[in-house]
Amino acid sequence: MNTPPRKPKKATSAASSKSKSPNSDIAPSEDPASATIDVAAVEVPELTEQELSDRLHLERKVERAFFEAGKALVELRDRRLYRSTHKTFEEYCRDRFGFSRRQPYHLMEAAVIFDNLVEKCERNVHILPTNEWQVRPLAKLDPDTQPEAWQQAVESANGKVPSHRIVKDAVQKIMERTQVPNSYQIGEVCQILAKDNPELRGKGGCWCIVTYVGEFSCTVRTWDGEVTVGVQHLKSYNYLSGECEQMQSLCDRISRIYFDSLEDTVKNLLQSLGKLNRPYLTAVEEKLLNLIETEYGVTDGG
């Protein structure tokens, strides 16, 4: 006769007492979520005078990082230390640092402005820019006015480092206060707006470089000559100083080549370069211009 299966025995209380619950130190009636756990206090020692000095020194290094970068870029460009690997400074900055085409120029200009603020701001004002974006609006002012705008921005920020917006507002107020009929500057790159002026026929859309500033007009240089233009027929490209220098160089190169008896194909190419809305040549445009210069025996040296 088959014996019926035996039921498993229940665990004894003695056995259960050997495996304690993770929260066995909490009373059975106590809610684990609301239990109080004692944590030993850890004393955080105050910084010594030397540590405070080191901290300030390192913080200043971080704050001046953009300034140091801008100064280094100026030297790399001026000494052409990129020439063994790259044809242009812009290509070098893109490949080596991952910069956009305009970024190195922003940093270089910011370094110049930072130097100016250090030199001319009142000695009791120790608040200086900590990044290039804060400095950028000051580029619209002349060096003598930049410190005034920066100090006004610091006051608006209650003695702290002002944001880009606060600096921009301070710059705008100064520009409105000192506004003159003609705000263009020599060397500035502008676009010619022909509108309904028959004297500017064929010049519409061309870039030009300001060579003389009158009360209500400017004399500007284009790739094929000079012309006097009313301020209402000009629109600034707001290029950085380095970009204006590039356009000046391009203007010189085209002017040395261009003359009326050129072949139509060459003329058309030079005219298209005279209407660029960017401060640089593409790689193909650079090659074509180099080819034309070689063909007509014209080099950068003249």
C-alpha positions as CSV (number, residue, x, y, z in Angstrom):
1,M,0.0,0.0,0.0
2,N,1.4,3.4,-1.1
3,T,2.2,5.8,1.7
4,P,0.7,9.3,1.1
5,P,3.3,12.1,0.6
6,R,4.3,13.9,3.8
7,K,3.7,17.6,4.1
8,P,6.8,19.8,4.5
9,K,7.5,20.9,8.0
10,K,7.2,24.6,8.9
11,A,10.5,26.4,9.7
12,T,10.9,26.6,13.4
13,S,11.3,29.9,15.2
14,A,14.8,29.0,16.1
15,A,15.8,28.6,12.5
16,S,14.2,31.9,11.5
17,S,16.1,33.7,14.2
18,K,19.4,32.8,12.6
19,S,18.8,34.8,9.5
20,K,18.2,38.3,10.6
21,S,16.4,40.9,8.4
22,P,18.6,43.8,7.1
23,N,16.5,46.1,9.2
24,S,16.5,43.8,12.3
25,D,17.7,46.7,14.4
26,I,14.5,48.6,13.8
27,A,11.6,47.7,16.1
28,P,8.9,45.6,14.4
29,S,6.3,48.2,14.8
30,E,8.5,51.0,13.4
31,D,8.1,52.1,9.8
32,P,11.5,51.7,8.0
33,A,10.8,54.7,5.8
34,S,10.6,57.0,8.9
35,A,13.4,55.4,10.9
36,T,16.1,57.7,12.2
37,I,19.7,56.6,11.5
38,D,22.6,58.1,13.4
39,V,25.5,59.3,11.2
40,A,28.8,60.3,12.6
41,A,29.6,64.0,12.0
42,V,32.7,64.7,9.9
43,E,34.5,67.9,10.7
44,V,35.5,70.0,7.6
45,P,38.6,72.0,8.5
46,E,38.7,75.7,7.5
47,L,41.1,76.7,4.7
48,T,44.4,78.0,5.8
49,E,45.7,81.4,4.6
50,Q,48.0,79.6,2.1
51,E,45.1,77.5,0.8
52,L,43.0,80.6,0.4
53,S,45.8,82.3,-1.5
54,D,46.2,79.2,-3.7
55,R,42.5,79.0,-4.4
56,L,42.4,82.7,-5.5
57,H,45.4,82.2,-7.7
58,L,43.9,79.2,-9.4
59,E,40.5,80.9,-9.8
60,R,42.2,83.8,-11.5
61,K,43.9,81.4,-13.9
62,V,40.5,79.9,-14.9
63,E,39.0,83.4,-15.3
64,R,41.9,84.5,-17.5
65,A,41.9,81.4,-19.7
66,F,40.2,83.1,-22.6
67,F,42.7,86.0,-22.3
68,E,45.7,83.7,-22.4
69,A,44.2,81.8,-25.4
70,G,43.7,85.1,-27.3
71,K,47.3,86.2,-26.6
72,A,48.6,82.9,-27.7
73,L,46.6,83.0,-30.9
74,V,47.9,86.4,-31.8
75,E,51.5,85.2,-31.5
76,L,50.7,82.0,-33.5
77,R,49.2,84.2,-36.3
78,D,51.7,87.0,-36.3
79,R,54.7,84.6,-36.4
80,R,52.9,82.3,-38.8
81,L,53.9,79.3,-36.7
82,Y,51.2,77.2,-38.5
83,R,53.0,77.5,-41.9
84,S,54.7,74.1,-41.8
85,T,51.3,72.2,-41.7
86,H,48.7,74.6,-42.9
87,K,48.3,77.3,-45.6
88,T,46.0,79.6,-43.6
89,F,45.6,80.5,-40.0
90,E,41.9,79.7,-40.1
91,E,42.5,76.1,-41.3
92,Y,45.1,75.6,-38.6
93,C,42.7,76.8,-35.9
94,R,40.0,74.6,-37.2
95,D,42.1,71.4,-37.4
96,R,44.1,72.0,-34.2
97,F,41.5,73.5,-31.9
98,G,38.2,72.7,-33.5
99,F,37.4,76.5,-33.8
100,S,34.9,77.9,-36.2
101,R,36.3,80.5,-38.7
102,R,35.4,83.5,-36.5
103,Q,36.2,82.1,-33.1
104,P,40.0,82.7,-33.0
105,Y,39.4,86.4,-34.0
106,H,36.8,86.8,-31.2
107,L,39.4,85.5,-28.7
108,M,42.2,87.7,-30.0
109,E,40.0,90.8,-30.0
110,A,38.8,89.9,-26.5
111,A,42.4,89.6,-25.3
112,V,43.1,93.2,-26.5
113,I,40.0,94.5,-24.7
114,F,40.9,92.7,-21.5
115,D,44.4,94.2,-21.5
116,N,42.7,97.6,-22.0
117,L,40.4,97.1,-19.1
118,V,43.2,96.0,-16.8
119,E,45.2,99.1,-17.7
120,K,42.4,101.8,-17.6
121,C,39.8,100.6,-15.1
122,E,39.9,102.2,-11.7
123,R,42.2,100.3,-9.3
124,N,39.4,99.8,-6.8
125,V,37.4,97.9,-9.4
126,H,38.8,94.4,-9.4
127,I,35.9,92.8,-11.3
128,L,37.2,91.7,-14.7
129,P,35.7,89.6,-17.5
130,T,35.8,85.8,-17.1
131,N,34.9,84.8,-20.7
132,E,35.0,86.1,-24.2
133,W,31.2,86.4,-24.6
134,Q,31.0,89.0,-21.8
135,V,33.7,91.1,-23.6
136,R,32.3,91.0,-27.2
137,P,29.8,93.9,-27.0
138,L,32.7,96.2,-25.9
139,A,34.3,95.8,-29.4
140,K,31.8,98.3,-30.7
141,L,33.4,101.1,-28.6
142,D,36.7,102.8,-28.9
143,P,39.3,101.8,-26.4
144,D,39.0,104.9,-24.3
145,T,35.2,104.3,-23.8
146,Q,35.4,100.6,-23.1
147,P,36.4,100.9,-19.4
148,E,33.5,103.3,-18.8
149,A,31.0,100.8,-20.3
150,W,32.5,97.9,-18.3
151,Q,32.4,99.7,-15.0
152,Q,28.7,100.7,-15.6
153,A,27.9,97.1,-16.4
154,V,29.6,95.9,-13.1
155,E,27.5,98.5,-11.2
156,S,24.3,97.2,-12.9
157,A,25.3,93.6,-11.8
158,N,25.7,94.8,-8.2
159,G,29.4,94.5,-8.1
160,K,29.5,91.0,-9.7
161,V,30.8,89.9,-13.1
162,P,28.1,91.2,-15.5
163,S,26.5,89.0,-18.1
164,H,26.7,89.5,-21.9
165,R,23.3,91.1,-21.8
166,I,24.2,93.6,-19.1
167,V,27.4,94.6,-20.9
168,K,25.5,95.0,-24.2
169,D,22.9,97.3,-22.5
170,A,25.7,99.5,-21.1
171,V,27.4,99.7,-24.5
172,Q,24.0,100.6,-26.2
173,K,23.4,103.4,-23.7
174,I,26.8,104.9,-24.4
175,M,26.4,104.6,-28.2
176,E,23.0,106.4,-28.0
177,R,24.5,109.1,-25.8
178,T,27.5,109.7,-28.2
179,Q,25.8,109.1,-31.5
180,V,27.1,111.2,-34.4
181,P,25.7,111.5,-38.0
182,N,28.4,109.3,-39.3
183,S,29.5,106.4,-37.1
184,Y,31.6,104.5,-39.7
185,Q,35.4,104.1,-39.1
186,I,38.3,104.0,-41.5
187,G,39.1,100.4,-42.4
188,E,35.6,99.2,-41.8
189,V,34.1,96.8,-44.3
190,C,30.6,97.7,-45.6
191,Q,28.2,96.7,-48.3
192,I,27.1,99.3,-50.9
193,L,23.3,99.7,-51.1
194,A,22.6,101.2,-54.5
195,K,18.8,101.8,-53.9
196,D,17.7,104.5,-56.3
197,N,21.1,106.2,-56.7
198,P,22.1,106.0,-60.4
199,E,25.7,107.0,-59.6
200,L,26.0,103.6,-57.8
201,R,24.7,101.5,-60.7
202,G,26.6,98.3,-60.8
203,K,28.0,98.8,-57.3
204,G,24.9,97.4,-55.5
205,G,25.8,94.5,-53.2
206,C,29.6,95.1,-53.5
207,W,31.7,95.1,-50.4
208,C,33.9,98.1,-49.8
209,I,36.5,99.5,-47.3
210,V,36.1,102.9,-45.8
211,T,39.1,105.1,-46.5
212,Y,37.7,108.5,-45.4
213,V,34.9,109.5,-43.0
214,G,33.0,112.8,-43.7
215,E,30.1,114.2,-41.8
216,F,27.3,112.4,-43.8
217,S,29.3,110.4,-46.3
218,C,32.3,108.1,-46.7
219,T,34.9,107.6,-49.4
220,V,35.2,103.8,-49.9
221,R,37.5,101.6,-51.9
222,T,36.2,98.7,-53.9
223,W,38.0,96.1,-55.9
224,D,37.9,98.4,-59.0
225,G,38.4,101.9,-57.6
226,E,37.2,104.5,-55.1
227,V,33.8,106.2,-54.8
228,T,32.1,108.6,-52.3
229,V,28.9,107.2,-50.8
230,G,26.3,108.7,-48.5
231,V,25.9,106.9,-45.1
232,Q,22.3,105.9,-46.2
233,H,23.9,103.8,-49.0
234,L,26.2,101.8,-46.7
235,K,25.6,98.9,-44.4
236,S,28.4,97.6,-42.1
237,Y,29.3,93.9,-42.1
238,N,30.4,94.3,-38.4
239,Y,33.5,92.3,-39.2
240,L,36.2,91.9,-36.5
241,S,39.5,93.8,-37.0
242,G,41.3,90.7,-38.3
243,E,38.5,90.0,-40.8
244,C,38.8,93.7,-42.0
245,E,42.5,93.1,-42.6
246,Q,41.7,90.0,-44.7
247,M,39.3,92.0,-46.8
248,Q,41.9,94.7,-47.3
249,S,44.3,92.1,-48.5
250,L,41.8,90.7,-50.9
251,C,41.0,94.2,-52.2
252,D,44.7,94.8,-52.9
253,R,45.0,91.5,-54.7
254,I,42.1,92.0,-57.0
255,S,43.0,95.6,-57.7
256,R,46.5,94.6,-58.9
257,I,44.9,92.2,-61.4
258,Y,41.8,94.0,-62.6
259,F,41.9,96.1,-65.8
260,D,39.3,96.7,-68.6
261,S,41.0,94.5,-71.2
262,L,40.9,91.3,-69.1
263,E,39.1,88.3,-70.6
264,D,35.4,88.2,-69.7
265,T,35.8,85.0,-67.8
266,V,38.5,86.5,-65.6
267,K,36.5,89.7,-65.2
268,N,33.4,87.8,-64.1
269,L,35.3,85.8,-61.5
270,L,36.9,89.0,-60.0
271,Q,33.5,90.8,-60.0
272,S,32.0,87.8,-58.1
273,L,34.8,88.0,-55.5
274,G,33.9,91.8,-55.2
275,K,30.4,90.8,-54.0
276,L,31.3,88.3,-51.3
277,N,29.2,88.5,-48.2
278,R,31.9,86.7,-46.1
279,P,35.4,87.8,-45.0
280,Y,37.3,84.8,-46.5
281,L,37.8,82.9,-49.7
282,T,36.8,79.2,-50.1
283,A,39.6,76.8,-51.0
284,V,38.5,76.8,-54.6
285,E,38.3,80.6,-54.8
286,E,41.8,80.8,-53.4
287,K,43.1,78.4,-56.0
288,L,41.4,80.3,-58.8
289,L,42.8,83.6,-57.6
290,N,46.3,82.2,-57.2
291,L,46.1,80.8,-60.8
292,I,45.0,84.2,-62.2
293,E,47.8,86.0,-60.2
294,T,50.4,83.5,-61.6
295,E,49.0,83.8,-65.2
296,Y,49.3,87.6,-65.1
297,G,52.6,87.7,-63.2
298,V,51.1,89.3,-60.1
299,T,52.1,88.2,-56.6
300,D,51.3,89.3,-53.0
301,G,54.4,91.5,-53.2
302,G,53.0,93.4,-56.1
